[in-house]
Amino acid sequence: MTVFYLIFMFGVNNPAQYKNQSKSLKNVVPASDFYQEVDDGPCTPVTALLQYFLLATFTWNIMYAAHVFFLIRNALNGPPTGFLPFAISAGWGLPALLVGISLGTTYSFKDPLGYRQEEFCWLASLDKEGRFDPKRPMLWGFLLPLAVMLSFNIAVLVYFSLTICCAKPNLKSSRTTPLKKKILSSFSLAVVLGLSWVIGYVVLITHDKTLYIILSALFCLCNTTQGWSQNNTVNITTATPPQNPTVISATHLNTPVNSETLNGTTTPINHLYRIYIYVELSIGSFKLNAEFTYVICFTATFCSEAKKNTFTFPRTVLGQFASSRELCDVSTPNAGIPLASALCDITTQKFEDPNILNCSLSLDTIFGKISVASLADKRKLVSSTQILTSKPENLTPDNITNAVKIANILLSDDKSIESMGIVVSTVAVVSQLLNTNPVQFSEVNHDEISNLTQTLQKVSLLEDLKTSLSKSFKSSLDTKRRVLSANLLEFQNMELQFAVKPSDDSSLSLHNFACVFWSYSKNDWSTEGCTKTNNFSGHVHCSCKPSDENNFNSHEKNFNFAILMTFNTNYQYSEALSWISIIGCSVSIVGLAVTVVYQIATRNSRGSSPTLLTVNICLSMTIFYLIFIFGINNPITHAKEEKFIPENTIPSSDHKRYPDEGPCTIFTALIHYFLLATFTWNFLFGIHVFLLFKATITGAPAWFLKVSVAFGWGFPAVIVGISVGSTYRMDEPLGYRQEEFCWLASSDHKQQFDLRKPMFWAFLLPLVIMLISNTAMLLHFSHNTCKTNPMLNRSQQTSTRKKLLSSFTLAVMLGLTWVTGYILLITREQTLHLILSVVFCVCNTTQGIQIFVLFTLRSFLKSNPGFLNNLNAPDIGLHRRNFFLWKVKLPESREIYTPANPDSLRPPDVINAK
């Protein structure tokens, strides 16, 4: 952890920032439409070191948890003899293995971003469109191993807490442990096991913005102070140098630097920055201070942090307003509001003179003064309005209404429009209002917003405000909509015709459209006076002739026209199952049915527990195969429609949604349930094998049978119930399942893998935990089967062939062939992906027949059934040779035997041997 913290502090920021290079004048064909820089600088080694030492930290956490588990289970003897060498090998070897696989499969010198990110030195997680990509090493090289280790650590923590809190009825102690000490012991173990990282997984699935900020701050606080929590005698903190108020700051160099001195290049440098890092290390009374300086140059697209007239403004994107770090005093009505704001000038890339807020002003006061104020006072008042609305999340509906009124008054005044400063500040106010909470925005006076939208048309600043305010049309896709604004004051009863070409996205097709204009009387889109015409040229055509009755402010004749389109997803429905899948599943069903009958018929020779486990595995797998064959393909298909709908009605959304129809959702839930049930029973079979090794004589505990039945069928039902209840809606079934075939939803509307879909958290995560547990059980079984005890001598040795066959039999029963499915998720090479796909299909569709051969056919043949004795082998006359035999006469011989006891009166035996 110490090495990780050190590398994180000094290496997480990428020191090699690519500059905007000058355009080449040579007319050469580029290699790709995406310019890729070769690996430069130490960012890739730093990323690998961060991944290694962070994984090593959690690997040693899990070793610590295993040590605690062994101490509780065997308090007298402690952990096993080989635990320490195993812990050292796994603690440093497993992270090295994961880092090696990550680098080997994703890293290339010409394209380092397959392994790491560019913004900072950490694992790559997104694709080029900014979407989470499960093929990136962030998921399988960090999140999945971390989730497995955290799950194990949580289980050990629960086991530890139950052990210390639950007193044994057979033991009596004169001294009881206080509850405070028990809670403190559990908390101490939780800190050592790194369970605060569970907050990070909660942050990944959090949608609420406020909760996201709280959890992010809590996650940062807990994990950056984990070292202090584990040992309060060592305190590592970051402090700031006396002359700088921030931990890491950037300031311009006072002296110019020639660009030729940096890497020998002549690339023009816009900005040169010096970064200070000041660290203070305290161990008891000993203190060590250190200051590190880095120089970074790059082309800036923002104004750097700077002081302007005693106000400090943070780094801000060009063209945006920055709020000062100085805030209004607590005693003022605007406590916590920035005291000043400054515009980041696009030309100079510096902050303009700041606008200072009068902390006693409010939006109500400004609205009362704005109408009668002079031009100079209006400039100050609108600047104050911009500062007061700089935190949109804190605005109330009354605040929003007053800000809308102020903006409307300023943009309606001809003299105010001539002042660019007033216009820029007013547009900033409107832009900030668009970022307010939709719930609060819905309570705003819509008449005032209608007036503002009409006013904005005069200065050609109409935003997408009306679309977001529409009550009848909602947007869910990332499609762009354009509003056509026109002032028809000079044209009476004019008919306007316009055409638009739909999106070129191949995954979407136009389903329907509506020709509309914005009605100020309804505060929504309206189709009155508009008609649509059919056209096969790829464009949609509209004709609108709005009347005075439909316009709220008819004397100005301001109209806004638009075409609201609904798109249909072009689903690629799955084809019929291949003959490999059908034959494999069919033969497996027959084999599993025979196995169930055989296991029940011969149950007296094994006992109830193994028979129950095997029968339930076969039953759940048989039902899964049956539903898979007949229900995986969606019987209801929504074909691409080219039909023209003449009715000009406003669609409810830009995405055509079909209500749930047909049995596909039911099939999905059943496949989900019985597949999870199969793996749950596989997991219980592995637990049973482990218990048999731990208690060879007594066997599994008496309660194991009842717990297995409840958990084997109950746990999948809980997972399926949660996933259906939280994602399924009758009018939107695709939140739970897919449309192409009847299986869990995994992608968003752009076909990008989505962690919030049930495919990830309702199937992949539970499955990977059970598969890892089953793999551990298989290794434990193989180790105990292959090792020999030098203290025991056996006349008959088990052959290596039988040992390997036993391990293979257990691997089949535990369903470990599904591990190839996870390898498929991260495989990019096309040939390897095809080979693994065939292996995955063959192994898993024939798993039933494998169980039949290994658990039924072998046992049946070993029992030596009677009908095998009646089978006569056919005569095979490949070679024939005659032999003649005759009797040979041997000479007679006499042998005399004398008893060893001379006192015996018995005469000697005479044997005639012929």
Secondary structure, DSSP 8 states (H G I E B T S, - for coil): -HHHHHHHHHHSB-S---------------S-SS------SSHHHHHHHHHHHHHHHHHHHHHHHHHHHHHHH-TTT-S-TTHHHHHHHHHHHHHHHHHHHHHHHH-BTTBGGGTB-SSBSSB--B-TTS-B-TTSHHIIIIIHHHHHHHHHHHHHHHHHHHHHHS--TT---SS---HHHHHHHHHHHHHHTTGGGHHHHHHHT---HHHHHHHHHHHHHHHHSHHHHH-TTEEEEE---TT-SSSEEEEE-SS---GGGSTT-----SEEEEEEEEEEEEETTEEEEEEEEEEEEE--SEE--EEETTEEE--EETTSEEE-S-B--TTSTTTTSBSEEEEB-TTT-SB---EE--TT--HHHHHHHHTT--HHHHHHHHHHHHHHTS-GGG--HHHHHHHHHHHHHHHH-HHHHH-HHHHHHHHHHHHHHTTS-HHHHTTS-HHHHHHHHHHHHHTT---THHHHH-SS-B--S------EEEE-TT-SS--EEEEE-----TTEEEEEEEEEEEETTTTEEE-TTEEEE---SS-EEEEE---GGG-TTTTTTEEEEEEEEEEEE---------HHHHHHHHHHHHHHHHHHHHHHHTGGGT-HHHHHHHHHHHHHHHHHHHHHHHHSB-S----------------SBSB------SSHHHHHHHHHHHHHHHHHHHHHHHHHHHHHHH-TTT-S-TTHHHHHHHHHHHHHHHHHHHHHHHH-BTTBGGGTB-SSBSSB--B-TTS-B-TTSHHIIIIIHHHHHHHHHHHHHHHHHHHHHH---TT---SS---HHHHHHHHHHHHHHTTGGGHHHHHHHH---HHHHHHHHHHHHHHHHTHHHHHHIIIIIHHHHHT--GGGTT-------S--------------EEEEE--S-TT--S--EEEEE-
